[in-house]
Amino acid sequence: MQDNVFIKTPAGTEEIRTRQLRLTPRLRSLLVLIDGKHSADKLLEMLKAIGVTMENVQELLDMGLIVHAGRTTVMPFETTSPVAEVMPVAEPITEGSGQLAALYSLFNGFIRPTFGLRGFMLQMQLEKCTSLDDYRALSHDVLTSLQDLQGEAAVSSLMSRIESIMGPLHDR
């Protein structure tokens, strides 16, 4: 069954961040959801309403954006605790593209493991973030959803990690 599970390659992760290849909405949605945990069959079932097929999976394979999970040393993101161990940020990052990249990395590594497939809309919102204001809006939505799911302790932990990159969040 591992042959039916895929992960993003570094090129796939970069494509999500930069949108250089200008993938069709079908391919982009599929690429966003590929996480190394869910089988292609499960993802295709979820995306059948927009017409995603196994041929689309093959397209991503042919483009080098994904690989079979069992055939690579690149490991999908995994976490054992909800918030505390998700990609720690060692020091505040100065404003600029490095800051946006750090925020993308934080949220990308947090949303899927925490919310699973229910986080699809948050993941799509993340993909549209291009400024600190976009990330502030995303922070609000993620923290609100996290409050409902795991409570105030998880929110405080994530908020401190976001603020270590972005600075103080003035409102939640």
ChimeraX attribute file (.defattr): number of C-alpha atoms within 10 A of each C-alpha:
attribute: neighborCount
match mode: 1-to-1
recipient: residues
	/A:1	7
	/A:2	14
	/A:3	12
	/A:4	14
	/A:5	21
	/A:6	26
	/A:7	26
	/A:8	27
	/A:9	20
	/A:10	13
	/A:11	13
	/A:12	23
	/A:13	18
	/A:14	13
	/A:15	19
	/A:16	22
	/A:17	18
	/A:18	12
	/A:19	13
	/A:20	9
	/A:21	10
	/A:22	11
	/A:23	14
	/A:24	9
	/A:25	11
	/A:26	15
	/A:27	16
	/A:28	20
	/A:29	19
	/A:30	21
	/A:31	23
	/A:32	19
	/A:33	23
	/A:34	20
	/A:35	23
	/A:36	22
	/A:37	17
	/A:38	17
	/A:39	18
	/A:40	22
	/A:41	13
	/A:42	12
	/A:43	21
	/A:44	18
	/A:45	13
	/A:46	14
	/A:47	16
	/A:48	12
	/A:49	8
	/A:50	11
	/A:51	10
	/A:52	19
	/A:53	18
	/A:54	11
	/A:55	9
	/A:56	17
	/A:57	22
	/A:58	13
	/A:59	13
	/A:60	19
	/A:61	17
	/A:62	11
	/A:63	13
	/A:64	14
	/A:65	21
	/A:66	25
	/A:67	23
	/A:68	16
	/A:69	22
	/A:70	16
	/A:71	11
	/A:72	11
	/A:73	7
	/A:74	13
	/A:75	13
	/A:76	16
	/A:77	16
	/A:78	15
	/A:79	15
	/A:80	9
	/A:81	10
	/A:82	16
	/A:83	21
	/A:84	13
	/A:85	11
	/A:86	20
	/A:87	17
	/A:88	10
	/A:89	14
	/A:90	9
	/A:91	9
	/A:92	15
	/A:93	18
	/A:94	12
	/A:95	12
	/A:96	10
	/A:97	12
	/A:98	12
	/A:99	17
	/A:100	20
	/A:101	13
	/A:102	18
	/A:103	24
	/A:104	18
	/A:105	14
	/A:106	19
	/A:107	21
	/A:108	20
	/A:109	17
	/A:110	24
	/A:111	20
	/A:112	20
	/A:113	20
	/A:114	18
	/A:115	17
	/A:116	14
	/A:117	16
	/A:118	11
	/A:119	18
	/A:120	16
	/A:121	11
	/A:122	20
	/A:123	22
	/A:124	14
	/A:125	15
	/A:126	22
	/A:127	17
	/A:128	13
	/A:129	18
	/A:130	15
	/A:131	12
	/A:132	15
	/A:133	10
	/A:134	13
	/A:135	21
	/A:136	19
	/A:137	15
	/A:138	19
	/A:139	23
	/A:140	15
	/A:141	15
	/A:142	22
	/A:143	20
	/A:144	15
	/A:145	16
	/A:146	21
	/A:147	15
	/A:148	10
	/A:149	13
	/A:150	14
	/A:151	13
	/A:152	14
	/A:153	12
	/A:154	16
	/A:155	20
	/A:156	14
	/A:157	13
	/A:158	23
	/A:159	18
	/A:160	14
	/A:161	23
	/A:162	22
	/A:163	14
	/A:164	15
	/A:165	21
	/A:166	20
	/A:167	14
	/A:168	12
	/A:169	13
	/A:170	6
	/A:171	8
	/A:172	12
